Structures are given as structure tokens and as C-alpha cells.
Amino acid sequence: MFGIYLTHPQVRIDPRVPVPQWGLSDLGWERTRMAAEQPWVRLLGRIISSPEKKAIETAIILAEAAGVPLEKDEEMAENDRSATGFLPPEEFERAADWFFAHPAASFRGWERAIDAQARISRAVFYILDRHDPAVPIAFVGHGGVGTLLKCRMTGTAIARSADQLPGGGNLFAFRLADRAVTCDWTPMEFWQG
């Protein structure tokens, strides 16, 4: 059976609102509803979400389509960037480049990439260690920690080149039997399972 790590799609950016409280944009809602119509969603036996609003909104749509309850895990939050607060898009992209290029250092007080990778890996692997491998499972979260998890699962160094496609709303899949990654980042509404 399969597991997936899925990132929330496009969000409504509001510099006055803390990033963890941002919700999905109209396009993000539309893409998630399209993904929820895919046959693989109805196979999911569990959906575990980051506690952040945009991830929860994504996970709720998928959980309703799958007919399963939504679970939340505090350890699945995005890398902590609260030290800088909102950064305009171009500045954020430069900061993200630095974050991935210097995984053992902190960008202006951000959680270090190696610490965020340890946290997300610990959370996901703890759940998988106790999960029935015959039951498909989805983890719904964020691009930064999702990339760090994918690097851990593929045994590759932390690198921005492993990052998801622009816009979010992508997933990578893995076999539950051995946790081998079976597909790279793919837009969630196009993945065929």
C-alpha cells in the first residue's frame, strides 16, 4: 500500500496575519476539491495534518472525501520562521535558498533545517511505526518540512533542488512496506495513485 506526503496549495497571503494562520486562497480551495475527486483519495484510511490553518483546510476536504476523521500532529508544522515574521515573496525565496544551503545554521533566528528535518521525520516515522501497512495514509503539511522529509526518506542531502513544484499542492508517494519513495513531487490533482 501507499503513503503520501501532500503540501497545502496556494494561500491567501496577508502580512498582518501570522503565517501559521493563513488560509487557502480560492485557487487553493479549487485545487484541493479537484484532488479530492481522484480515486486514490477514497482509498485513504488515515489523514494526519499539520496544526496550521492552511494544512487543516486542505486535510478537511480530503478527509471528507475519504470518509475518515482528521488527525492533527503538532510536530508536523512548517519550519519555524517566526523570528523574521512575514517576508515579501522575493525576500522569502532568497531566505529559503539560504535555509536549504546552510542546514546546520539558522537564518536570522529561523529553526535550522537539520532540526526541522529531525522533527518532521520523527513525527512521520512514529506514526508509520504504529500504522497498519495495509492501510493507505496521507500526511498533509508544508513544502519546507516536506522537502526535508523527502530528503531523509531518499537518503539525500538537504537541498533546495529537492523542493516541491511552485504553488504548493504537490505530493510525493512512498511504499508503506519499506518507505521507499515511489514518485517525486506531483501536483495533487494530477496524481493517479
FENCOR-V219191 format. One record per pair of residues at least 24 apart in sequence whose ideal C-beta (glycine too) atoms are under 10 Angstrom apart, sorted by the first residue. I is the first residue (numbers start at 0). J is the second residue. D is the distance in whole Angstrom. If there is no record, write none. Layout:
BEGIN
i/j/d
I/J/D
I/J/D
END
This chain:
BEGIN
i/j/d
0/42/8
0/44/9
0/130/10
0/131/9
0/132/6
0/133/6
0/134/6
0/135/5
0/136/8
0/174/8
0/175/5
0/176/8
1/39/8
1/42/8
1/43/9
1/132/10
1/135/5
1/136/8
1/137/9
1/172/5
1/173/7
1/174/7
1/175/7
1/176/10
1/181/7
1/182/9
1/192/7
2/43/10
2/45/9
2/123/9
2/126/10
2/127/7
2/130/8
2/132/9
2/134/10
2/135/7
2/136/5
2/137/7
2/138/7
2/152/10
2/171/10
2/172/7
2/173/5
2/174/8
2/175/5
2/176/10
2/178/8
2/180/10
2/181/9
3/39/8
3/40/10
3/43/8
3/46/10
3/61/10
3/135/8
3/136/8
3/137/5
3/138/7
3/139/9
3/170/5
3/171/7
3/172/5
3/173/7
3/181/10
3/182/9
3/185/9
3/187/9
3/190/8
3/192/9
4/75/10
4/119/9
4/123/7
4/136/10
4/137/8
4/138/5
4/139/8
4/140/7
4/141/10
4/144/9
4/145/5
4/146/10
4/148/6
4/149/7
4/152/9
4/163/10
4/169/9
4/170/6
4/171/6
4/172/8
4/173/8
4/180/9
4/184/10
5/31/9
5/34/8
5/46/9
5/48/10
5/54/9
5/57/7
5/58/8
5/61/8
5/137/6
5/138/7
5/139/5
5/140/8
5/145/8
5/163/10
5/167/10
5/168/8
5/169/7
5/170/4
5/171/9
5/172/9
5/185/10
5/187/6
5/190/9
6/49/10
6/53/9
6/54/8
6/57/8
6/77/10
6/138/10
6/139/8
6/140/6
6/141/6
6/142/5
6/143/9
6/144/9
6/145/5
6/146/9
6/163/6
6/164/9
6/166/9
6/167/5
6/168/6
6/169/5
6/170/7
6/171/9
6/184/8
6/187/8
7/31/8
7/48/9
7/49/8
7/51/8
7/52/9
7/53/4
7/54/5
7/55/9
7/56/7
7/57/4
7/58/8
7/77/9
7/139/7
7/140/7
7/141/7
7/142/8
7/145/10
7/167/6
7/168/7
7/169/10
7/187/10
8/33/10
8/34/8
8/53/8
8/56/10
8/57/7
8/166/7
8/167/5
8/168/3
8/169/8
8/186/9
8/187/7
8/188/9
9/53/9
9/165/10
9/166/6
9/167/6
9/168/7
10/51/10
10/52/9
10/53/5
10/56/9
10/57/10
10/167/8
11/53/9
12/85/8
12/87/10
12/88/8
12/91/10
13/85/8
14/84/8
14/85/4
14/86/9
14/87/8
15/85/8
16/52/9
16/85/9
17/51/10
17/52/10
17/81/7
17/84/8
17/85/8
18/51/8
18/52/10
18/53/9
18/77/8
18/79/10
18/80/7
18/81/8
18/84/8
18/85/7
18/86/9
18/91/10
19/49/9
19/50/8
19/51/4
19/52/7
19/53/8
19/54/9
19/76/7
19/77/7
19/79/9
19/80/10
19/81/8
19/141/10
20/51/8
20/52/5
20/53/9
21/51/8
21/52/6
21/53/5
21/56/10
21/85/10
22/51/10
22/52/5
22/53/6
22/55/9
22/56/6
22/57/10
23/52/8
23/53/6
23/54/10
23/55/10
23/56/5
23/57/7
23/60/9
23/167/10
23/168/9
24/53/9
26/166/8
26/168/9
27/53/7
27/56/8
27/57/7
27/166/9
27/167/8
27/168/7
28/56/8
28/57/9
28/60/8
29/188/9
30/57/9
30/60/10
30/166/8
30/167/9
30/168/5
30/186/8
30/187/7
30/188/6
31/56/8
31/57/5
31/58/9
31/59/9
31/60/5
31/61/7
31/64/10
31/139/10
31/168/7
31/187/7
31/188/8
32/60/6
32/61/10
32/64/9
32/188/9
33/60/10
33/168/9
33/186/9
33/187/8
33/188/4
33/189/9
34/60/8
34/61/7
34/64/9
34/168/7
34/170/9
34/186/8
34/187/4
34/188/4
34/189/9
34/190/8
35/59/10
35/60/5
35/61/6
35/62/9
35/63/7
35/64/4
35/65/8
35/187/9
35/188/9
36/64/7
36/188/8
37/61/10
37/64/9
37/187/8
37/188/7
37/189/9
37/190/7
37/191/7
37/192/7
38/191/8
38/192/6
39/65/9
39/135/7
39/137/9
39/170/10
39/172/9
39/187/10
39/190/7
39/191/7
39/192/3
40/64/5
40/65/5
40/66/10
40/67/10
40/135/9
40/137/8
40/187/9
40/190/10
40/192/9
41/65/6
41/66/8
41/67/10
41/135/10
42/134/9
42/135/5
42/137/10
42/192/7
43/67/6
43/134/8
43/135/5
43/136/7
43/137/5
44/130/9
44/131/8
44/133/9
44/134/4
44/135/6
44/136/7
44/137/9
45/69/9
45/70/7
45/126/8
45/130/7
45/131/9
45/134/7
45/135/8
45/136/5
45/137/7
45/138/9
46/70/7
46/71/10
46/135/10
46/136/8
46/137/5
46/138/8
46/139/6
47/71/7
47/72/5
47/75/7
47/122/9
47/123/8
47/126/6
47/130/9
47/136/7
47/137/7
47/138/5
47/139/7
47/140/9
48/72/7
48/75/7
48/137/9
48/138/8
48/139/4
48/140/7
49/73/8
49/74/9
49/75/4
49/76/5
49/77/7
49/119/9
49/122/9
49/138/8
49/139/7
49/140/4
49/141/6
49/144/8
49/145/10
50/74/9
50/75/7
50/76/6
50/140/10
51/75/9
51/76/6
51/77/6
51/139/10
51/140/8
51/141/7
53/77/9
53/139/10
53/140/10
53/141/8
53/167/9
54/138/9
54/139/5
54/140/5
54/141/7
55/139/8
56/139/10
57/137/10
57/139/5
57/140/9
57/167/9
57/168/8
57/187/9
58/137/8
58/138/9
58/139/4
58/140/9
59/139/9
60/139/10
61/137/6
61/139/7
61/187/9
62/137/9
62/139/9
65/135/9
65/137/8
67/134/10
67/136/10
67/137/9
69/139/9
70/126/9
70/136/10
70/138/10
70/139/10
71/139/10
72/119/10
72/122/5
72/123/9
72/125/9
72/126/7
72/138/8
72/140/9
73/118/10
73/122/8
74/118/5
74/119/7
74/120/10
74/121/7
74/122/4
74/123/9
74/125/8
74/126/10
74/144/10
75/118/8
75/119/6
75/122/5
75/123/7
75/126/9
75/138/7
75/139/8
75/140/5
75/141/8
75/144/7
75/145/10
75/148/9
76/110/9
76/115/9
76/118/8
76/119/9
76/122/9
76/140/8
76/141/8
76/144/8
77/110/9
77/115/8
77/119/9
77/140/7
77/141/4
77/142/8
77/143/5
77/144/6
77/145/9
78/106/10
78/109/6
78/110/5
78/111/8
78/112/7
78/114/8
78/115/4
78/116/9
78/118/9
78/119/9
78/141/8
78/142/10
78/143/5
78/144/6
78/146/10
78/147/8
79/105/10
79/108/9
79/109/7
79/110/4
79/111/10
79/114/9
79/115/8
79/118/9
80/106/8
80/107/9
80/108/9
80/109/5
80/110/7
80/115/10
80/143/8
81/108/8
81/109/8
81/110/9
82/106/8
82/107/6
82/108/3
82/109/6
82/110/9
83/107/5
83/108/7
83/109/7
92/159/10
95/142/9
95/143/7
95/146/10
95/159/7
95/162/8
96/159/6
96/162/10
97/159/9
98/143/7
98/147/10
98/157/9
98/159/8
99/143/9
99/146/8
99/147/9
99/150/9
99/156/10
99/157/6
99/158/6
99/159/4
99/160/8
99/161/8
99/162/7
100/157/9
100/158/8
100/159/7
101/157/9
102/147/8
102/150/9
102/156/8
102/157/4
102/158/9
103/157/9
109/143/10
110/143/9
110/144/9
112/143/8
112/144/9
112/146/9
112/147/6
112/150/9
112/157/5
112/158/10
112/159/10
113/147/9
113/157/7
114/147/10
115/141/10
115/143/7
115/144/5
115/146/10
115/147/6
115/148/9
115/157/9
116/143/10
116/144/8
116/146/9
116/147/4
116/148/7
116/149/10
116/150/7
116/151/6
116/157/6
117/147/9
117/151/9
118/144/8
118/147/9
118/148/10
119/143/9
119/144/4
119/145/8
119/146/10
119/147/6
119/148/5
119/149/10
119/151/8
120/144/9
120/147/8
120/148/6
120/150/9
120/151/5
120/152/8
122/148/9
123/148/6
123/151/9
123/152/9
123/173/10
123/178/9
124/148/9
124/151/9
124/152/9
124/178/8
127/173/9
127/175/7
127/178/7
130/175/7
131/175/8
132/174/9
132/175/4
132/176/6
132/177/9
132/178/10
133/175/8
133/176/10
134/175/8
135/172/10
135/175/8
135/192/9
136/173/10
136/175/7
137/170/8
137/172/10
137/187/10
138/170/9
139/170/9
139/187/10
141/167/8
142/166/10
142/167/6
142/168/10
142/169/8
142/184/9
145/169/8
145/170/9
145/171/8
145/184/8
146/171/9
146/184/9
148/173/10
148/180/10
149/173/9
149/180/7
149/183/8
149/184/8
151/178/10
152/178/6
152/179/8
152/180/5
153/179/9
153/180/5
153/183/9
154/180/10
155/180/10
END
